[in-house]
Amino acid sequence: MAIEIWAEPGERHAEILTPAALELIAQLDRAFHDDWAHLLARRRRRLSRLAKGHETLGFLPKTEAVRSSEWTVAGAAPGLVDRRVEITGPPTRRMTVNALNSGAQVWLADFEDALSPTWANLIGGQLALLDAVNGRLDFTENGKRYRVGENPATVVARPRGWHLEEKHIRVDGRPVPAALVDFALYLTHAGRTRPYFYLPKLESHLEARLWNDVFVLAQRQLGMPQGTIRATVLIETILAAFEMDEILYELREHCAGLNAGRWDYLFSIIKTFSDQVLPERGRLTMTVPFMRAYTELLVQTCHRRGAHAIGGMSAFVPSSDEGVFAKVSEDKQREAADGFDGSWVAHPGLVEVCRQEFDAVLGEKPHQIERLREDVRVLKPDLLNFAAAGSEVTEAGLRSNIAVAVRYMDAWLQGSGAVAINGLMEDAATAEIARCQVWQWVRNGLFPREQVQEILLAETETLARRDAVRGLFAITALGDRLPAFFTSHAYGQYLTEAPGVAEAA
């Protein structure tokens, strides 16, 4: 069967959905669809086994040889040697210009958590990146001119995670893994000369192996030298934290580094250990013991293997409150002192704050990979010491979680994936941990379901998509079972165009 597009054609979509790009998607799907499905089934089985106590989490005995032997990864490619400041955001036209001109070394162009995956957003994002690469991104909006200046940031695209399907593209009658769609479209067009990627939400080295296989085949099909692609992996699940060496090893011919992702990491802990009550979000800082263990192990592992270690997000939006800049400065100062080679900010106004702290440690050096952190010794109990964070939960914390989750969901359903809420630039990861904490607190008897429902009604009263948000929150935060991702359910129900407009490509 031919590859089919199950969406109405849009303006300039043909520039992205070219025969070459669609053929690459089809080749990748046919080669790896079964492996992808097997790995997702493996995820579900493993989570079930952990929940039932049939398996315990720890460093894998069968990969001890990988952890104990000496080897290094491919490392930095041009444009990725100095990564002291990275900015993140969705590839809208305006964000593309602002991020590339921000003064950061790297821009994470996010097709995942910061983008509501409407078909228009996905193809529009690819067009914005293509126009930027080709020097065509020059427009006026609300009387202000936007165009990419000199010395723009290096673009690193983040495709969606393995857990999502792209229902608007079908190969042999079935939807395609969304990760393969985002990857193939970017690689074929805007990413051809600098094919750099951030890989999200991996749960095992076997999922990294699949990505490596995808890279090898894609490079072969496009006539690119093997090893041209570079990947930085987000270590944002508790499962992946025990397999950092193995993930680097599987991707060693294509790997540039690892990143520490805060909210998704905590979100994964709740999903994996639903009976282990964590305190409210505001108390789960990067300095609690199990988070310190995770980040210090990440730096040590990366530097031993010749890879960059990239720190976590500062999601603040600049304001007149000087305390905002002080908090960001403190966060980045700690990361630079711990050995990270760079870190993330969500707003151009914080680029200089991050740069100053890393400049103070790095000076003229592009990174500090030579700092091996041999003083670090992280064991299994250190990564699993959740009790040390405490378990204090308040009604104010409950209300905050509900308010943030529903406001984000409302914006996401309307097509916005990066949303300013209470002075922070939030993405899907915030909504995920917020609704998961509510589910966990109700499950463990900290709050009655009726109280949550009462707050939910009040917090959604003025939302544009009130009824849809209430239903989505009820399903993903108040059910007997915790859905793995709210985005998986909501995408299929609310963001997928009606079938029946398919045309053969």
DACORFEN-V510540 format. One record per pair of residues at least 24 apart in sequence whose ideal C-beta (glycine too) atoms are under 10 Angstrom apart, sorted by the first residue. I is the first residue (numbers start at 1). J is the second residue. Records with the same first field share a line. If there is no record, write none. Layout:
I=J ; J
//
This chain:
1=26 ; 170 ; 171 ; 172 ; 173 ; 174 ; 504
2=26 ; 170 ; 171 ; 172 ; 173 ; 502 ; 503 ; 504 ; 505
3=27 ; 29 ; 30 ; 169 ; 170 ; 171 ; 172 ; 176 ; 504 ; 505
4=168 ; 169 ; 170 ; 171 ; 172 ; 173 ; 499 ; 501 ; 502 ; 503 ; 504 ; 505
5=119 ; 168 ; 169 ; 170 ; 501 ; 502 ; 503 ; 504 ; 505
6=119 ; 166 ; 167 ; 168 ; 169 ; 170 ; 175 ; 496 ; 497 ; 498 ; 499 ; 500 ; 501 ; 502 ; 503
7=118 ; 119 ; 120 ; 122 ; 123 ; 167 ; 168 ; 169 ; 496 ; 497 ; 498 ; 499 ; 501 ; 502 ; 503
8=119 ; 120 ; 168 ; 497 ; 498 ; 501 ; 503
9=123 ; 501 ; 503
10=119 ; 120 ; 123 ; 124 ; 127
11=120 ; 123 ; 124 ; 127
12=123 ; 124 ; 126 ; 127 ; 130 ; 131
13=119 ; 120 ; 123 ; 124 ; 126 ; 127
14=123
15=123 ; 126 ; 127 ; 130 ; 131 ; 189
16=122 ; 123 ; 124 ; 125 ; 126 ; 127 ; 129 ; 130 ; 185 ; 186 ; 188 ; 189 ; 190
17=123 ; 126 ; 169 ; 185 ; 505
18=185 ; 188 ; 189 ; 505
19=505
20=184 ; 188 ; 189 ; 221 ; 222
21=126 ; 181 ; 184 ; 185 ; 186 ; 187 ; 188 ; 189 ; 505
22=169 ; 171 ; 181 ; 184 ; 185 ; 188 ; 505
23=184 ; 188 ; 221 ; 505
24=180 ; 181 ; 183 ; 184 ; 185 ; 187 ; 188 ; 217 ; 218 ; 221 ; 222
25=166 ; 169 ; 171 ; 176 ; 177 ; 180 ; 181 ; 182 ; 183 ; 184 ; 185 ; 188 ; 505
26=169 ; 170 ; 171 ; 172 ; 176 ; 180 ; 184 ; 505
27=171 ; 180 ; 184 ; 217 ; 218 ; 220 ; 221
28=171 ; 176 ; 177 ; 179 ; 180 ; 181 ; 183 ; 184 ; 187 ; 213 ; 214 ; 217 ; 218 ; 221
29=166 ; 169 ; 170 ; 171 ; 172 ; 174 ; 175 ; 176 ; 177 ; 180 ; 181 ; 184
30=171 ; 172 ; 176
31=180 ; 213 ; 214 ; 217 ; 218 ; 221
32=177 ; 180 ; 210 ; 211 ; 213 ; 214 ; 217
33=171 ; 172 ; 174 ; 175 ; 176 ; 177 ; 180
35=206 ; 207 ; 209 ; 210 ; 213 ; 214
36=162 ; 165 ; 176 ; 177 ; 179 ; 180 ; 207 ; 210 ; 214
37=174 ; 177
38=206 ; 210
39=162 ; 202 ; 203 ; 204 ; 206 ; 207 ; 209 ; 210
40=162 ; 163 ; 177 ; 203 ; 207 ; 484
42=203 ; 204 ; 206 ; 207
43=162 ; 163 ; 203 ; 204 ; 206 ; 207 ; 237 ; 239 ; 484
44=484
46=203 ; 204 ; 239 ; 272
47=203 ; 239 ; 268 ; 271 ; 272 ; 274 ; 484
50=238 ; 239 ; 271 ; 272 ; 273 ; 274
51=271 ; 272 ; 273 ; 274 ; 275
56=380 ; 384
57=238 ; 239 ; 241 ; 242 ; 272 ; 273 ; 380 ; 383 ; 384
58=242 ; 379 ; 380 ; 381 ; 383 ; 384
59=241 ; 242 ; 243 ; 244 ; 245 ; 246 ; 379 ; 380 ; 383
60=204 ; 205 ; 242 ; 243 ; 245 ; 246
62=246
63=205 ; 242 ; 243 ; 245 ; 246 ; 249
64=245
65=249
66=205 ; 243 ; 245 ; 246 ; 248 ; 249 ; 250
67=243 ; 244 ; 245 ; 246 ; 249 ; 301 ; 304
68=245
69=245 ; 249
70=304 ; 305
71=245 ; 248 ; 249 ; 252 ; 304 ; 305 ; 306
72=248 ; 252 ; 255 ; 304 ; 305 ; 306 ; 307 ; 369
73=230 ; 231 ; 248 ; 249 ; 251 ; 252 ; 253 ; 254 ; 255 ; 256 ; 257 ; 258 ; 302 ; 305 ; 306 ; 307 ; 308
74=227 ; 228 ; 229 ; 230 ; 231 ; 251 ; 252 ; 253 ; 254 ; 255 ; 256 ; 306 ; 307
75=230 ; 252 ; 255 ; 256 ; 257 ; 305 ; 306 ; 307 ; 308 ; 367 ; 369
76=230 ; 256 ; 257 ; 306 ; 307 ; 308 ; 341 ; 366 ; 367 ; 369
77=154 ; 194 ; 195 ; 196 ; 227 ; 228 ; 229 ; 230 ; 254 ; 256
78=154 ; 193 ; 194 ; 196 ; 230
79=105 ; 106 ; 153 ; 154 ; 155 ; 156 ; 193 ; 194 ; 196 ; 230
80=105 ; 106 ; 154 ; 156 ; 194 ; 196 ; 230 ; 232 ; 256 ; 257 ; 308 ; 342 ; 366 ; 367
81=105 ; 154 ; 256 ; 308 ; 341 ; 366 ; 367
82=106 ; 154 ; 308 ; 341 ; 342 ; 358 ; 362 ; 364 ; 365 ; 366 ; 367
83=154 ; 156 ; 232 ; 256 ; 257 ; 259 ; 308 ; 309 ; 310 ; 340 ; 341 ; 342 ; 343 ; 358 ; 366 ; 367
84=310 ; 311 ; 332 ; 336 ; 340 ; 341 ; 342 ; 343 ; 354 ; 355 ; 357 ; 358 ; 359 ; 361 ; 362 ; 365 ; 366 ; 367 ; 368
85=153 ; 332 ; 342 ; 343 ; 344 ; 345 ; 350 ; 351 ; 352 ; 353 ; 354 ; 355 ; 356 ; 357 ; 358 ; 359
86=153 ; 154 ; 156 ; 198 ; 232 ; 259 ; 310 ; 311 ; 313 ; 342 ; 343 ; 344 ; 345 ; 351 ; 354
87=153 ; 344 ; 345 ; 346 ; 347 ; 348 ; 350 ; 351 ; 354
88=113 ; 114 ; 156 ; 158 ; 198 ; 313 ; 315 ; 344 ; 345 ; 346 ; 347 ; 418 ; 425 ; 427
89=114 ; 115 ; 345 ; 346 ; 347 ; 348 ; 417 ; 418 ; 425 ; 427
90=114 ; 115 ; 116 ; 121 ; 124 ; 125 ; 128 ; 158 ; 416 ; 417 ; 418 ; 427
91=115 ; 121 ; 122 ; 124 ; 125 ; 126 ; 127 ; 128 ; 129 ; 132 ; 155 ; 157 ; 158 ; 186 ; 190
92=121 ; 124 ; 125 ; 128 ; 416 ; 417 ; 418
93=124 ; 125 ; 127 ; 128 ; 129 ; 131 ; 132 ; 137 ; 139 ; 141 ; 146
94=128 ; 137 ; 139 ; 141 ; 142 ; 144 ; 146
95=125 ; 128 ; 146 ; 348 ; 418
96=125 ; 127 ; 128 ; 129 ; 131 ; 132 ; 137 ; 146 ; 148 ; 152 ; 155
97=128 ; 131 ; 132 ; 137 ; 138 ; 139 ; 141 ; 145 ; 146 ; 147 ; 148 ; 149 ; 152
98=146 ; 148 ; 347 ; 348
99=132 ; 148 ; 152 ; 153 ; 155 ; 347 ; 348 ; 351
100=129 ; 132 ; 137 ; 147 ; 148 ; 149 ; 151 ; 152 ; 153 ; 154 ; 155
101=146 ; 147 ; 148 ; 149 ; 150 ; 151 ; 152 ; 153 ; 348
102=152 ; 153 ; 345 ; 347 ; 348 ; 349 ; 350 ; 351 ; 352
103=151 ; 152 ; 153 ; 348 ; 351 ; 352 ; 354 ; 355
104=152 ; 153 ; 154 ; 342 ; 344 ; 345 ; 348 ; 350 ; 351 ; 352 ; 354 ; 355
105=151 ; 153 ; 154 ; 342 ; 351 ; 355 ; 358 ; 366
106=153 ; 154 ; 155 ; 156 ; 196 ; 198 ; 232 ; 308 ; 310 ; 342 ; 344
107=132 ; 152 ; 153 ; 154 ; 155 ; 156 ; 157
108=153 ; 155 ; 156 ; 157 ; 158 ; 196 ; 197 ; 198 ; 232 ; 234 ; 259 ; 310 ; 313 ; 344
109=153 ; 155 ; 156 ; 157 ; 158 ; 186 ; 190 ; 191 ; 196 ; 197 ; 198
110=156 ; 157 ; 158 ; 159 ; 160 ; 198 ; 200 ; 417 ; 418 ; 427 ; 428
111=157 ; 158 ; 159 ; 160 ; 178 ; 179 ; 181 ; 182 ; 183 ; 185 ; 186 ; 198 ; 200 ; 417
112=157 ; 158 ; 159 ; 160 ; 161 ; 164 ; 178 ; 179 ; 182 ; 198 ; 199 ; 200 ; 201 ; 234 ; 417 ; 427 ; 428 ; 429 ; 487
113=158 ; 160 ; 161 ; 200 ; 201 ; 234 ; 236 ; 261 ; 263 ; 264 ; 417 ; 418 ; 426 ; 427 ; 428 ; 429 ; 430 ; 431 ; 432 ; 487
114=158 ; 346 ; 416 ; 417 ; 418 ; 419 ; 425 ; 426 ; 427 ; 428 ; 429
115=158 ; 160 ; 182 ; 412 ; 415 ; 416 ; 417 ; 418 ; 427 ; 428
116=411 ; 412 ; 413 ; 414 ; 415 ; 416 ; 417 ; 418 ; 419 ; 427 ; 428 ; 487 ; 490 ; 491 ; 494 ; 495
117=160 ; 164 ; 166 ; 167 ; 168 ; 178 ; 181 ; 182 ; 412 ; 415 ; 417 ; 428 ; 487 ; 490 ; 491 ; 495 ; 496
118=168 ; 412 ; 413 ; 414 ; 415 ; 416 ; 417 ; 491 ; 494 ; 495 ; 496 ; 497
119=166 ; 167 ; 168 ; 169 ; 495 ; 496 ; 497
120=415 ; 495 ; 497
121=415 ; 416 ; 417 ; 495
122=160 ; 166 ; 168 ; 169 ; 178 ; 181 ; 182 ; 185 ; 495
123=168 ; 185
125=157 ; 182 ; 185 ; 186 ; 190
126=157 ; 181 ; 182 ; 185 ; 186 ; 188 ; 189 ; 190 ; 191
127=189 ; 190
128=190
129=155 ; 157 ; 185 ; 186 ; 189 ; 190 ; 191
130=185 ; 186 ; 188 ; 189 ; 190 ; 191 ; 192
131=190
132=190
133=189 ; 190 ; 191 ; 192 ; 193 ; 194
134=189 ; 190
153=351
154=194 ; 196
155=186 ; 190 ; 191 ; 194 ; 196
156=191 ; 194 ; 195 ; 196 ; 197 ; 198 ; 230 ; 231 ; 232 ; 256
157=182 ; 183 ; 185 ; 186 ; 187 ; 190 ; 191 ; 194 ; 195 ; 196 ; 197 ; 198
158=182 ; 186 ; 197 ; 198 ; 199 ; 200 ; 232 ; 234
159=183 ; 184 ; 185 ; 186 ; 187 ; 197 ; 198 ; 199 ; 200 ; 211
160=200 ; 201 ; 487 ; 491
161=199 ; 200 ; 201 ; 202 ; 203 ; 207 ; 234 ; 236 ; 264 ; 485 ; 487 ; 488
162=199 ; 200 ; 201 ; 202 ; 203 ; 207 ; 210 ; 211
163=200 ; 201 ; 203 ; 484 ; 485 ; 487 ; 488
164=201 ; 485 ; 487 ; 488 ; 491 ; 492
165=488 ; 491 ; 492 ; 496
166=491 ; 496
167=491 ; 492 ; 495 ; 496 ; 497 ; 499
168=495 ; 496 ; 497 ; 499 ; 501 ; 502
169=505
170=499 ; 502 ; 505
171=505
175=492 ; 496
177=210 ; 214
178=488 ; 491
179=210 ; 211 ; 214
180=214 ; 218
183=211 ; 214 ; 215 ; 218 ; 229
184=214 ; 218 ; 221 ; 222
187=214 ; 215 ; 218 ; 219 ; 221 ; 222 ; 224 ; 228 ; 229
188=218 ; 221 ; 222
191=229
192=222 ; 224 ; 228
193=224 ; 228
194=228 ; 229 ; 230
195=219 ; 222 ; 224 ; 228 ; 229 ; 230 ; 231 ; 254
196=228 ; 229 ; 230 ; 231 ; 232 ; 254 ; 256
197=229 ; 230 ; 231 ; 232 ; 233 ; 254 ; 256
198=231 ; 232 ; 233 ; 234 ; 256 ; 257 ; 259 ; 261 ; 310
199=231 ; 232 ; 233 ; 234 ; 247 ; 251 ; 254 ; 255 ; 258 ; 259
200=233 ; 234 ; 236 ; 237 ; 259 ; 261 ; 264 ; 429
201=233 ; 234 ; 236 ; 237 ; 240 ; 261 ; 264 ; 267 ; 268 ; 429 ; 484 ; 485
202=233 ; 234 ; 235 ; 236 ; 237 ; 239 ; 240 ; 243 ; 247 ; 250 ; 251
203=236 ; 237 ; 238 ; 239 ; 240 ; 243 ; 268 ; 272
204=237 ; 239 ; 240 ; 242 ; 243 ; 246 ; 247 ; 250
205=240 ; 242 ; 243 ; 244 ; 245 ; 246 ; 247 ; 248 ; 249 ; 250 ; 251
206=243 ; 246 ; 247 ; 250
207=233 ; 237 ; 239 ; 240 ; 243 ; 247 ; 250
208=233 ; 240 ; 243 ; 246 ; 247 ; 248 ; 249 ; 250 ; 251 ; 252 ; 254 ; 255
209=246 ; 247 ; 249 ; 250 ; 251
210=250
211=247 ; 250 ; 251 ; 254 ; 255
212=247 ; 249 ; 250 ; 251 ; 252 ; 253 ; 254 ; 255
213=250
214=254
215=251 ; 253 ; 254
216=253 ; 254
219=254
226=253 ; 254
227=252 ; 253 ; 254
228=254
229=253 ; 254 ; 255 ; 256
230=254 ; 255 ; 256 ; 257
231=255 ; 256 ; 257 ; 258
232=256 ; 257 ; 258 ; 259 ; 302 ; 307 ; 308 ; 309 ; 310
233=257 ; 258 ; 259 ; 307
234=258 ; 259 ; 260 ; 261 ; 264 ; 265 ; 310 ; 312
235=259 ; 260 ; 261 ; 264 ; 265 ; 294 ; 295 ; 297 ; 298 ; 301 ; 302 ; 309 ; 310
236=260 ; 261 ; 262 ; 263 ; 264 ; 265 ; 266 ; 267 ; 268 ; 312 ; 429
237=261 ; 264 ; 265 ; 267 ; 268 ; 269 ; 271 ; 272
238=265 ; 266 ; 267 ; 268 ; 269 ; 270 ; 271 ; 272 ; 273 ; 290 ; 294 ; 383 ; 384 ; 386
239=268 ; 269 ; 271 ; 272
240=265 ; 268
241=265 ; 268 ; 269 ; 290 ; 293 ; 294 ; 295 ; 297 ; 298 ; 301 ; 378 ; 383 ; 384
242=297 ; 380 ; 383 ; 384
244=294 ; 297 ; 298 ; 300 ; 301 ; 302 ; 305 ; 307
245=297 ; 301 ; 302 ; 304 ; 305
247=301
248=301 ; 302 ; 304 ; 305 ; 306 ; 307
249=305
251=307
252=305 ; 306 ; 307
255=302 ; 305 ; 306 ; 307 ; 308
256=302 ; 306 ; 307 ; 308 ; 310
257=298 ; 302 ; 303 ; 305 ; 306 ; 307 ; 308 ; 309 ; 310 ; 341 ; 342 ; 367 ; 369
258=298 ; 299 ; 301 ; 302 ; 305 ; 307 ; 308 ; 309 ; 310
259=298 ; 302 ; 308 ; 309 ; 310 ; 311 ; 312 ; 313 ; 340 ; 342 ; 343 ; 344
260=286 ; 291 ; 294 ; 295 ; 296 ; 297 ; 298 ; 299 ; 302 ; 309 ; 310 ; 311 ; 312 ; 313 ; 335 ; 340 ; 343 ; 344
261=310 ; 311 ; 312 ; 313 ; 344 ; 429
262=286 ; 291 ; 294 ; 295 ; 311 ; 312 ; 313 ; 314 ; 315 ; 344 ; 429 ; 430 ; 433
263=312 ; 313 ; 315 ; 426 ; 427 ; 428 ; 429 ; 430 ; 431 ; 432 ; 433 ; 434
264=427 ; 428 ; 429 ; 430 ; 432 ; 433
265=290 ; 291 ; 294 ; 295 ; 312 ; 429 ; 433
266=290 ; 291 ; 386 ; 389 ; 429 ; 432 ; 433 ; 436 ; 437
267=428 ; 429 ; 430 ; 431 ; 432 ; 433 ; 434 ; 435 ; 436 ; 437 ; 484 ; 485
268=432 ; 433 ; 436 ; 484
269=383 ; 384 ; 386 ; 389 ; 433 ; 436
270=386 ; 432 ; 433 ; 435 ; 436 ; 437 ; 439 ; 440 ; 482
271=432 ; 433 ; 436 ; 439 ; 440 ; 482 ; 483 ; 484 ; 485
273=384 ; 386 ; 440
274=436 ; 439 ; 440 ; 443 ; 444 ; 482
275=440 ; 443 ; 444
276=384 ; 386 ; 387 ; 389 ; 391 ; 440 ; 444
277=386 ; 387 ; 389 ; 390 ; 391 ; 392 ; 393 ; 437 ; 440 ; 441 ; 443 ; 444 ; 445 ; 446
278=386 ; 387 ; 389 ; 390 ; 391 ; 392 ; 393 ; 433 ; 436 ; 437 ; 440 ; 441
279=386 ; 389 ; 390 ; 391 ; 392 ; 393 ; 394 ; 397 ; 437
280=390 ; 391 ; 392 ; 393 ; 394 ; 396 ; 397 ; 398 ; 400 ; 401 ; 434 ; 437 ; 441
281=397 ; 400 ; 401 ; 404 ; 430 ; 433 ; 434 ; 437
282=394 ; 396 ; 397 ; 400 ; 401
283=389 ; 390 ; 391 ; 392 ; 393 ; 394 ; 397
284=386 ; 389 ; 390 ; 433 ; 437
285=331 ; 389
286=311 ; 312 ; 331 ; 334 ; 335 ; 338
287=330 ; 331 ; 334
288=385 ; 386 ; 388 ; 389 ; 390
289=382 ; 383 ; 385 ; 386 ; 387 ; 388 ; 389
290=378 ; 381 ; 382 ; 383 ; 384 ; 385 ; 386 ; 387 ; 388 ; 389
291=383 ; 388 ; 389
292=334 ; 338 ; 378 ; 382 ; 385 ; 388
293=376 ; 377 ; 378 ; 379 ; 380 ; 381 ; 382 ; 383 ; 384 ; 385 ; 388
294=378 ; 382 ; 383
295=334 ; 335 ; 338 ; 339 ; 340 ; 376 ; 378
296=338 ; 339 ; 373 ; 375 ; 376 ; 377 ; 378 ; 382
297=373 ; 376 ; 377 ; 378 ; 379 ; 382 ; 383
298=338 ; 339 ; 340 ; 373 ; 376 ; 378
299=335 ; 338 ; 339 ; 340 ; 341 ; 368 ; 369 ; 371 ; 372 ; 373 ; 376
300=338 ; 339 ; 371 ; 372 ; 373 ; 374 ; 375 ; 376 ; 377 ; 378
301=373 ; 376 ; 378
302=339 ; 340 ; 341 ; 369 ; 372 ; 373
303=339 ; 340 ; 341 ; 367 ; 368 ; 369 ; 370 ; 371 ; 372 ; 373 ; 374
304=369 ; 372 ; 373 ; 374
305=369
306=369 ; 370
307=341 ; 367 ; 369
308=340 ; 341 ; 342 ; 366 ; 367 ; 368 ; 369
309=335 ; 338 ; 339 ; 340 ; 341 ; 342 ; 343 ; 367 ; 368 ; 369 ; 371 ; 373
310=335 ; 340 ; 341 ; 342 ; 343 ; 344
311=335 ; 336 ; 338 ; 339 ; 340 ; 341 ; 342 ; 343 ; 344 ; 354 ; 358
312=340 ; 343 ; 344
313=343 ; 344 ; 345 ; 346 ; 424 ; 425 ; 427 ; 429
314=343 ; 344 ; 345 ; 346 ; 347 ; 350 ; 353 ; 354 ; 424 ; 425
315=344 ; 345 ; 346 ; 347 ; 350 ; 418 ; 420 ; 421 ; 423 ; 424 ; 425 ; 426 ; 427 ; 429 ; 430
316=345 ; 346 ; 347 ; 349 ; 350 ; 353 ; 423 ; 424 ; 425
317=346 ; 347 ; 349 ; 350 ; 420 ; 421 ; 422 ; 423 ; 424 ; 425 ; 426
318=345 ; 347 ; 348 ; 349 ; 350 ; 353 ; 423
319=349 ; 423
321=423
324=349 ; 350 ; 353 ; 423 ; 424
325=349 ; 350 ; 352 ; 353
326=353
327=353
328=353 ; 354 ; 357
329=353 ; 354 ; 356 ; 357
330=357
331=357
332=356 ; 357 ; 358 ; 360 ; 361
333=357 ; 358 ; 360 ; 361
335=361
336=360 ; 361 ; 362 ; 368
337=361
338=368 ; 371 ; 373 ; 376
339=367 ; 368 ; 369 ; 371 ; 372 ; 373 ; 376
340=367 ; 368 ; 371
341=365 ; 366 ; 367 ; 368 ; 369 ; 371
342=366 ; 367 ; 368
345=425
346=418 ; 420 ; 424 ; 425 ; 426 ; 427
347=420 ; 424 ; 425
350=425
391=444 ; 446
393=437 ; 440 ; 441 ; 444 ; 446 ; 447
394=446
395=446 ; 447 ; 451 ; 455
397=434 ; 437 ; 438 ; 441 ; 446
398=434 ; 437 ; 438 ; 441 ; 442 ; 446 ; 447 ; 451 ; 452 ; 455
399=451 ; 452 ; 455 ; 458 ; 459
400=434 ; 437 ; 459
401=430 ; 431 ; 433 ; 434 ; 435 ; 436 ; 437 ; 438 ; 439 ; 441 ; 452 ; 455 ; 477
402=434 ; 435 ; 437 ; 438 ; 452 ; 453 ; 455 ; 456 ; 458 ; 459 ; 460 ; 473 ; 477
403=434 ; 455 ; 456 ; 458 ; 459 ; 460
404=430 ; 431 ; 433 ; 434 ; 435 ; 459
405=430 ; 431 ; 432 ; 433 ; 434 ; 435 ; 436 ; 437 ; 438 ; 456 ; 459 ; 469 ; 472 ; 473 ; 476 ; 477 ; 486
406=431 ; 434 ; 435 ; 455 ; 456 ; 459 ; 460 ; 463 ; 465 ; 466 ; 469 ; 470 ; 472 ; 473 ; 477
407=431 ; 434 ; 459 ; 460 ; 462 ; 463 ; 469
408=432 ; 434 ; 435 ; 469 ; 486
409=434 ; 435 ; 460 ; 463 ; 465 ; 468 ; 469 ; 470 ; 472 ; 473 ; 476 ; 486 ; 487 ; 490 ; 494
410=460 ; 462 ; 463 ; 464 ; 465 ; 466 ; 468 ; 469 ; 472
411=463 ; 464 ; 465 ; 469
412=465 ; 469 ; 472 ; 486 ; 487 ; 490 ; 491 ; 494 ; 495
413=463 ; 464 ; 465 ; 468 ; 469 ; 472 ; 490 ; 493 ; 494 ; 495
414=463 ; 464 ; 465 ; 468 ; 494
415=495
417=487
428=485 ; 486 ; 487 ; 490
431=472 ; 473 ; 476 ; 477 ; 485 ; 486 ; 487
432=476 ; 483 ; 484 ; 485 ; 486 ; 487
434=473 ; 477 ; 486
435=472 ; 473 ; 475 ; 476 ; 477 ; 478 ; 482 ; 483 ; 486
436=476 ; 477 ; 482 ; 483 ; 484 ; 485 ; 486
437=477
438=473 ; 476 ; 477 ; 478
439=476 ; 477 ; 478 ; 479 ; 480 ; 481 ; 482 ; 483
440=477 ; 482
441=477
442=477 ; 478
443=478 ; 480 ; 482
449=474 ; 478
452=477 ; 478
453=478
465=494
468=493 ; 494
//
